[in-house]
Each structure stands twice: as structure tokens, then as C-alpha cells.
Amino acid sequence: MSLVHIIDSKPLDLSIIQEIITKDKKLSLSKSTIERVEKCRAYLDKKTQSISTPIYGINTGFGALYNIKIKGKNLQKLQENLVMSHACGTGDEVSKEIVKLMLLLKIQSLSYGHSGVQLVTINRLMDFYNHDIIPVIYEQGSLGASGDLSPLAHLSLPLIGMGEVYYKDERISGSKMLEKLGWEKINFQSKEGLALLNGTQFMTAFGVFNLLKAHKLSYIADLIGAISLEAFDGKIEPFNRLVHEVRPHKGQLKTAKRIGEFLEDSQLIIQEKQHVQDPYSFRCMPQVHGATKDTLRFVTKTFLTEINSVTDNPNIFVEEDEIISGGNFHGQPLALTLDFLAIAMAELGNISERRTYQLVSGHRHLPPFLVSNPGLNSGFMIPQYTAASIVSQNKQYATPSSIDSIESSNGQEDHVSMGANGATKCKKVIDNIQTILAIELFTASQALSFSKAKSSSFIESFLGSFREEVSIVEKDRVLHEDITTASNFITLLQIDSEELF
């Protein structure tokens, strides 16, 4: 029996979204949501019939064509033309996982009853979600203001039997999809095309996807960092709660506490040390990892506000008898936070690579490049090169998109957020972080094998599972496969949501 998520007045959060995804829940509308949607549509129909003055997007053109009034008989064609003309996406296809998030978040935004869409339109979007009908969408084309116009146009094309979708692992046209399922195309009514295209669901879907992965990698960075600390014969004193209580940033406190818990009952961490201090990449993990956690908290708060908001234009307020053209489609809050997230996550990769570098440098009790007979064997020399290369690429990707703006629509849209570029770029940074952490895990597990004392029972158990997938390197072999396997190991790790959010 399928599990169902009911869309009602309860806001979405990351744990709810993760549960919807992992349990493959279907979507349904509550009775109150249906009433809101139908009431708004009925109000708009009545308003359209009774007014002669232009209302932007309802009986006018769009963007710089806002002054051109459209006659009643052409209102449906106006909305279809809008969707067709705005489907100008290029570049790589958006992943199916992110397109499903776009569907979920678009349905959520339309469900509040301020957009004027037909119930049948929302139901068809839910049919797409529930039947795994995934519209083909492209990464390039959105300025992140006036909403994510181009990608949302591609999301909407199949509603009218156009565009392309993936259905049962086959890429087919929107018209063939309707034929296969015996569905009629949606006949758009006034404002519907604009309600579908205005919105921030491309940016928010990427943002939510990025955040879910970023929270997981933040946890994993702490765990792998703790393993590296053990392998480097590091000191536990910098993680003492007293140090962090006198500088009580939440992320710093959380990181120190978590690493201390990972190392509880370790023999290795309490053995006498020959050195007074560790390098910053070990000693300052609470401060660096913690700053990223604080950024994640801020970015999450921004995105949770956004995904539980109405972001199309104009907005319809039935009780107040108002139709107001505003700017809730502008992605500036998202653009800034996506750039911030990319920068914060890039730093997790930066400090991770430094720990990898220290582990292969022949310091403490460790052999150069962590292999017997160095010289004949290069060992872990080149995995560190690879990590360094990816870290450098992330620094380039972390250049903010939000500081740019290009005037469009004949000057009517004279400031845009470029948040969509920030969203796709942020995903590249976060994907790269997983590879960098996989290299550190691979390296640290090798380095720890040279220690005679045992680490904590938690870490020993974790590494036992890891070594079932990636064995100790005795002599040179092709390490690409090991890095890929280590990254897949991270992908498959299941972490309780209470640890993440």
C-alpha cells in the first residue's frame, strides 16, 4: 500500500521532504486545500468577466508587453503561447530527482489559493509526480527573476501535450504521453500559464537537493575528520567543551561535541603524544566545520521560508478582493544564500584536502605516501593531487553569481538575481565535496592501519564496513576504482535525520 503525503496548511521542512523522497510517498490534496484552490479560481473567473481594465498577466501581455490588452476569446491562447515561447532551455538536462522536487514545490506553492489555477491543473501535476512522469528540463535559461521562466515552461509543456517527458524509462513526447495514459490536454484558463512559469521552483528544488546532501556531508566531514585525527596521532584537547563554551558559536559547539562522541573509548586518542600541537586542519575542525554548519542553518531557514511561500505573480487575495502585481518571483534571497552555501561547502573541501596532504607527507609515525617501499610504489601521492585539483575547481565555482545582473525584457526586468546559475554551480561544488571527502576517507583509513592502538569502537566498526568495500593498499594499483567506490560508500550511508537537521 502506497504511503501518501497530504498537502495542506502544514509547512514542508527538510525532514518531511526527505521522508517523501526516501519512502516514495505519493501526493494528495487535503479537502481544505481543494476548497482554497477552487474558491480562488471561481473568484478570478468572475473578476475576469466583470472588469474591462487591464490586469497584468490576466488579460495583458507579459514583461515589456504588459501594456497590450488581450481580448476574452484569446485568453486561453495567450497562456499557451506564454508556455511555448518561454521554453528556451539549453545545456545539460536537470536530473530526474530534482525535476520531481520541482513538481512537489510547484504544487505546494499553487496549493495556497493565491495563484488562480484550476484544480485540474494541480491534479495533473500531481499525476506527473505520482506516476513518475518526469518532464525534460534544461539547466540553462533562467535569470532567477520573473521566476525560473524557461525551466518552468519546460515543466509545464506536457500539460498541453507538448515538450518531452521520461515515462517508464522511455523518453517520449508530451502528446504521446497523453495518448498512452488516455488523458486530455489541460485547457489553460486566464493567468494559468503565468502562475506556472512565475515562481522559484527551479532554484528551490536545486537548493533543497543541495541542502539535503550538504547536511549529510557536513556530518560525514566530522566523522572522516575524526578518523584523520586518529591516523595523525592527533590530540583531543582542542575538542574540550571548555574551549568552545567561551566562544559559543552553535556549529563550533556541535562539531566539537560530535567529534568527541566519535572518539569516545578510543585507546589511540588518549595515548601519550610526542608533539604539543596539531596543524590547524586537525586542531581547528570545530571552528571551520562549525562555521559551515552555521551557514547551513541560515541557508536552510531561507529555503524553508521560500518553499512554503507563494512566488508567482500577480497574487490573488479573495477575501480582500484584490489582485496585486508584485515581485515575489525575484530570486535574490535564494541567490545570495546559494552563493553562501557554495562558499561554506567549498571550505569543507579545502580543509579536508589539507588533512589528506598532512597524512601523506611522512609526518609523525606515518611512511611517506602511506605505502611500503615508497619509490617503487607511489602509494597515495596522486589521490592528494586529485583532491587539490578539485579544491581549486571549487574555488572557481564559489565565485558568487548573485553579484551579477543583466537587464532584460526591453528594460522592464532591469535587475535579476542570477540565482539559477548559483543553484547549478552550488550543486557542482557539493558533488565535488563528496569526492574530496571520499579521498580523505580512503587516505585516512590507510593511514590508520599503521597504528598499533585501537580507535573507538564506533570508528573501528565504521572502518570495518568501509574496508569490506575498499581494502588496504599493499602495493600500487589503479586507485580510480577505490576513489569511486569510496564515494559510492558515502552515497549509500544512511544517517538519521535527527543527526542532520
N, C-alpha and C positions, 0 to 999 in steps of 0.2 A: 504494500500500500504506500503510495507516494506521500511524502511529507509536504506540507503546504505552509507558505508564509503569507499571512493576511496583510495586505496593505491597508492601513487605517491611519489614525492620528498619531500612532506611536512612532517616534523618530527612529531612523536607522542609526546604528553605530557600527564600528568595525567588527565587533564580535558577532553581531547579528548577521552582517554581510558575509563574514567568514563561515558562519553556520549555514547560511543559504547556499553558499558555493560548495562547501565540503559535503553537505548532506543532500545536495542536488534537489533542493526544495522547489516545488512549483509555486507560482504566484496566483493569488486570488484577491479580489477587492472586497472589502467589508461593505455591509449594507449602507453605512453612513457615508462611505466614500462614493458609492454609486449615486446616492442622493445628491451629494455635493456637485458631482460632475454633471448630472442631468439638470440640476437647477441652474447651474451656470450657463449651460448650452441653451436652455429654454429662454433665459434672460437675454442672451446675445441674439438669438433668432428674433425675439420680439423687438429688441432695440434696433436691429438692422432694418426691419420692416417699417419702423416708425420715424426714423431720422433721415434727413436729407443732407445734413452737414457731413463733411469728410471726417472719418475716424481712422487714424493711421493703422495700416495693416489689415483693416477690416473691409473698407471699401475704397482703399487708395493703393497706389503703387508702393514700392519699397525702396529704402535707402534714399538715394538722391532723387528718386521718382515719387517721393511722398506727396507731392502736390497734385498728382494726376488721379482724379476720381474715377472709379470703375463702376459701371452700371450693374444693376442687380443680376441680370442674366449671365454676366461674365464672372461673377464672384467665385464660382467653383473652378472655372478655367484659370483664374488668377492664382489660386492656391496651387493647382497642379503645375502651372508654369513656374511658379516660385521654386518648387521642389526640383523640377527638371533642370532649370537654369543654374541652380546653385550646386549641382552635383559635379563639381570640378576637381575632385580629389586626385592626387598623384602620389607617387612614391610607393613605399612598401605597404602591404596590407596590414591592417590592425589585427592583432591576434584575436582568435575566437573568444578567449577568456575575457578580454577587455571589451569586445563588442557586446557580450552578454551583460557585462556590468553597465554598459551604456544603455541597453534596453531597460534594465532594472531601474537605473537612476532617472531615465526619462519618464517611465511610468510613475515613479514616485513623485516627481515634480508636477506632472499633469494631474495627479490624483487630488491635489488640494482644492480644485474647483475655482481657480483664478485664471484659467487658460482658455476656456471656451471650447474645448474639443468635444467631439461626440463620444459617447460611451463606447460605441462600436469601434472607434479608432484605438482607444486604450485597450479594449479587449483583444484586438488584433495584435497589438504589440505584445500583450501577454501570451497570445498564442505562439508568436515567434519565440518568446523566451521558453515557454513550457514544452514546445516541440523541438527545441534546439534548431530553429531556423535562424541562421546567422547571416545577416546582410554583409555584403562585401564592402568594406570601408577602407579608405587610404589614409596614411599618416599625415600627408602634407595637404595644406589648403586652408587651414583655419588661422585667422588673425587673433583669435581669442577675444573678440569683441563683436557686437551684434550676435554674440553667441558663437558656437562652433558650427558656422553655417554649412560649410562644404561637407564635413563628415556626417553631420546630422541629416543633410539632404540624402546622402547615400544610405543612411539608416532608414529613411522614410520612403525611398523609391519603391521597395517591394509592396508597400501598402497599396499602391496604384498599379501593381503588376509590371513594374519596371525595375531596372537595376539587376543585381545578381545576389544570390544567396548560396550558402552551404546548407544542404539538407541531406541527412544520412550519408555524409562523407562525399557528396557529389556537389559540384558547383553548377548551378542551373540558373536560368533567367527568372526574374520575378514573375513573368507571365506563366512559365512552365510550373513554377511552384504553386501558383493559384490553381492551375489545371489539375495538378497531381492531387491536391487536397480538396478540390471541389469548392473553393472559396470564390466569392465575388470580390472584385477590387473595391477599395474604400472610395466613396464619392465625397471628397473633401467639401466641407461647408466653409463659410466665411471664417477667416482667421486661422483655420486649422494648419495650413502649411507653415505659416509664420510661427505658430505655437510649437510645431515640431522642430523647426530649424533654429529659432531663437532659443538659446539655452547653453549651459556649460557642461553638457554631459560627456563630451569628448575629454575635456580637461579633467573633470571629476572622476571619470572612470579610470583614466591613467593614474590620477592621483591616488585613488583608493587602492588600485592594484600595486602601485609603488609603495604605499604606506604599509599594506599587509606584509609585503616582502621585507621592507625596511625594518619593521618592528622585529621580525624573525631574525634578520641578520644582525640586529643590534644585540639580541640575546646570544646569538652564536659567536659574535665577536668577543663577548665577555668570556665565554667558555673556551674558545680557542686561545684567547689571550692568557687565560689561566694555565692552559697546557704549556704554552710557550714559556711562561714564568717558571713553571716547574722544570722544564727542559733546560732552561738557562740558569738553574740553581738560584732563582731569584728570592728576594726577601719578602716576608709577609707584612713587615711593619708599616709600609706605606698604605696598607689597606685597613689599618686600625681605625675604628669608628671615631676615636677622639680627634684624629686629624681632620675628618670630614665634617664633624659636628661644629667645628669653628669656622667652616666655610660651607654652609649647608645648602648648596645647590642640590635640588632633588635628584637629578641624574647622577651627580657625583656620589651622593649617598647610596643610591640604588646600586651603582656599579661596584662600589667597594664592598657592600654587603653581599652582593651576589657572588663576587669572586671569592670572598671569604667562605661562603657556603659551599662553593665548588671544591675548595681545598680543605674542607673540614675532614679531619682524621688522616691527613697526608703525613707520611713519615718524612718525605723529601723536603717539604716546606719548613719543617721545624729543625732540620739538622743544622749543625753549626756552619756558618758561612765564612769564607776566606776574604770576602770583599765587604766594603762598607755601604756602597750604594749600587743600585742598578741604573742602567740608562733610562732616559725619560720614557721610551716606548713601552717599558715594563712598569716603571715606578708611577707614571702619570696616567695609567689607564683609567682610573676613576675620573680624573679631570677631563680627559679627551673623550672617552666613550660617553661619559656623563653629559658633556655638552651636546653631543649628538642626541642623546635621549631627551634632553630639554627641548631641542629643536623639533624632534618628532612629536612631542606633546603639543607644542604650539601649532605645528602643521596639521596635526590630527584635529585639533579644535576647530581650525579654519575650515577644513574639509567637511567635518560633521555639520557645521552650520550650513555649508553650501548644498550638500546633498539632501538636506531637509528643507529646502527653500524653493520658491517659485522663481525661475530665472528666464522666463520668456517675456515677450513684450508685444502689445500693451497688456496690462494687468486688468482683470475684470473683478469688480467688487460689487457683488449683487446686492448685499444689504445696504450699502451706501449709494447705490445707483450711480456708480462711477466706472468709467473706462479710462484708464490713465496710461499714457505713453511715458515710460521712464527708461532706465538703463540697467536693469538687473541682469542683463545678459553680459555685462562687461566683466571680463575675467581677471581684473587687476588683483583682487585678493588671492586668487589662485596662482597667478603668475609669480607674484613675489614669494609665496610660500613654496612653490615648486623649485624655484631657484635656490631658496634657503635649504630645502631638503637635499638637493643635489650637492650643495657645498658641504653640508654636515655629513652626508654619507661618504663623500669623497675623502673626508678626513679619517673615517674608519679604515678605508683602504690605505691611506697614507701611513698611518701608524702601524697597521698590520704588516705592510711591506718592510718597515724598519725593524720589526721583530724578526721577520724572516731573515733579513740581512745579518742581524746580530747572531742568529743561530748558526748560519753557515760560515761565519768568519773565523772559526777556530779559537774562540774565546772560552774561558772557563775550562771545563773538562772536555769540551767537545772537539772532535777532529775536524780539520778543515773540510768543508763541504759535506760533512756528515757521512763519510763513506770510508771504508777500509782501503788502504793502498791508494791514497789520493795522488794524482799524477797519471797513473794508469787509468784510474777512474775519475771522472769529473763530478760524479755524485750530484749534489743539489746546487751546483753552481748556476745552472741556467734557469731552473724554476724561479730563482730570485730575479734574474734578468726579466723574465716574463712578467712577474709581478710589478717590477719597476716600470716596464713599458705600459702596462695597463693603468698604473697610478698616474703616469704622465698624461695619458689619454683622458683620464677623468678630470684632470686639472683643466684641460681644454674644454671638456663638456660642461664644467662647472661655471664657465663664463655666463653671467646672467642673460637670459632672454628678455626679461622684463624691463631692461633699461632702453629697449628699442621700441620705436613706433613708426609706422609708415602710414601716411594719410591715404584714405581710400574712399570709394563711392562719391567721387567728384567733390570731396571736401566735407561731405556730410558726416562721415565717420573719420574724424580728424585725429583721434587718439585711440590706439588699440593696444592690447596688453601683451600680445605675442606669447600668451600663456600656453598655447597648444605646442609651440616649439619647445617651451620649457618642459612640458609634460613628457614629450617623446625623448628629449635629451636626458631628463632625470631618470627615465627607465633604463637608458644605456648605462648611466653611472651605477645604478643599483645592481643591474645584471653583472657589471664588471666587479663590483664589491664581492659578490659571491665567488667569483673566480679567484680573486686575491685572497679571500679567507680560505678557500679550498687549498691554495698553495701553502698558506701558513699552517693549516691543519696537517697536510701531508709532511711538511718540513718538521713541525713540532713533534709529531708522532715518531718520526725517525730519530730526532734529537733525544727524545725521552727514553728511547731504547738503550742509550748509553749509560743511563743512571742505574745504580745498583739498588737504591732505596725505592720504595713504592710511593706512588702518588696516592691521592684519595681514592676511596672505593668508588665514588661516582665517576671520577676521571678514568680510572682503570677499566671500569665497566664500559664506559663510552668508547674508549680506545680499543677495547676488545671487539666491539661491534665494527668499528672502523677498519681494524686490521683483517677482519673477515673479507672486506672488500679490497683493501689496499695493503699489500704485505710490505714488510721491511725490505729496503733496497740493500742487497748484499754486494752487488756489482752493477755496473752501468746497464741500463735497459732503456727502452723508449718510454719516457716519462709522460708524454702526452696523454696516454691512456690512463695513467694514475691520476693526473690532474682532473681529467674529465670524470673519472669515477668518484673522486673526492667531491667534486661539485654536485654530482648526482646524489651522493650520500647526504649532502646538506639539503638538497631539494626534498628528499624523502623524509627528513627528520620531522616528527610530529611534536609540537610543543604546545602545552596547554595555554589557552587564550588568556588565562589569569596571569601567566608569566609575561605575556606580550604587551597587553594594553593597559 
